[in-house]
């Protein structure tokens, strides 16, 4: 059984103003079927809503750990099913 590629990003080491830009850059670079595991010091619900607005239906969001000190979320990039491969929708 193969496991999709998972990239882990611990945003606790980043300045708060840098976090979302870094997360979105990594998400945009993920291939369909790959995942980003986010490690944070709080529940990243605002990020979920931002992803949902910008990438509706393109990801799944699963909590791996839910605080109180550490939050881990696995964000899997879904395939759109109609991607031509020549744009940034991957």
C-alpha positions as CSV (number, residue, x, y, z in Angstrom):
1,X,0.0,0.0,0.0
2,X,1.5,3.3,-1.0
3,X,1.2,6.5,1.1
4,X,0.9,9.9,-0.4
5,X,3.7,12.3,0.1
6,X,3.2,14.3,3.3
7,X,5.0,17.6,3.9
8,X,5.1,18.7,7.5
9,X,5.2,22.4,8.3
10,X,5.6,23.6,11.9
11,X,4.4,27.2,11.8
12,X,5.2,27.8,15.5
13,X,8.7,28.7,14.3
14,X,7.5,31.3,11.9
15,X,6.4,34.9,12.6
16,X,2.6,35.1,12.7
17,X,2.6,37.5,9.7
18,X,4.5,34.9,7.6
19,X,2.4,31.8,8.4
20,X,-0.5,32.0,6.0
21,X,1.6,33.0,3.0
22,X,3.9,30.0,3.7
23,X,1.1,27.6,4.1
24,X,-0.6,28.7,0.9
25,X,2.6,28.5,-1.1
26,X,3.2,25.0,0.1
27,X,-0.4,24.0,-0.6
28,X,-0.2,25.5,-4.1
29,X,2.9,23.4,-4.8
30,X,1.3,20.1,-3.7
31,X,0.5,17.6,-6.3
32,X,-3.0,16.1,-6.2
33,X,-3.0,13.3,-3.6
34,X,-0.2,14.8,-1.6
35,X,-0.7,16.3,1.8
36,X,0.5,19.0,4.1
37,X,0.6,18.3,7.9
38,X,0.4,21.6,9.7
39,X,1.7,21.9,13.3
40,X,0.4,25.0,15.2
41,X,0.0,26.4,18.7
42,X,-3.7,27.1,18.3
43,X,-6.7,25.7,16.4
44,X,-6.2,26.9,12.8
45,X,-9.9,27.3,12.0
46,X,-9.4,30.7,10.3
47,X,-7.1,29.0,7.9
48,X,-9.7,26.4,7.1
49,X,-12.2,29.0,6.2
50,X,-9.6,30.8,4.0
51,X,-8.7,27.6,2.2
52,X,-12.4,26.8,1.7
53,X,-13.0,30.2,0.1
54,X,-10.0,30.0,-2.2
55,X,-9.9,26.3,-3.0
56,X,-13.5,25.0,-2.6
57,X,-13.7,21.2,-3.0
58,X,-9.9,20.9,-3.6
59,X,-8.8,19.7,-0.1
60,X,-9.8,17.6,2.9
61,X,-9.1,18.8,6.4
62,X,-8.5,16.2,9.2
63,X,-7.3,16.9,12.8
64,X,-4.5,14.7,13.9
65,X,-4.1,16.3,17.3
66,X,-6.4,18.9,18.9
67,X,-4.5,20.8,21.6
68,X,-4.4,22.2,24.1
69,X,-0.7,22.9,23.4
70,X,-0.2,21.5,19.9
71,X,-2.6,21.3,17.0
72,X,-1.9,19.1,14.0
73,X,-4.0,19.2,10.9
74,X,-3.6,17.1,7.8
75,X,-4.6,18.9,4.6
76,X,-4.9,16.6,1.6
77,X,-5.0,18.2,-1.8
78,X,-7.7,16.7,-3.9
79,X,-7.8,16.3,-7.7
80,X,-10.3,18.5,-9.5
81,X,-10.8,15.7,-12.0
82,X,-10.9,18.2,-14.9
83,X,-7.4,19.7,-14.6
84,X,-5.6,20.3,-17.9
85,X,-2.2,20.2,-16.1
86,X,-1.1,23.5,-17.6
87,X,-2.3,25.9,-14.8
88,X,-2.0,26.4,-11.1
89,X,-5.0,24.2,-10.2
90,X,-2.9,21.2,-9.5
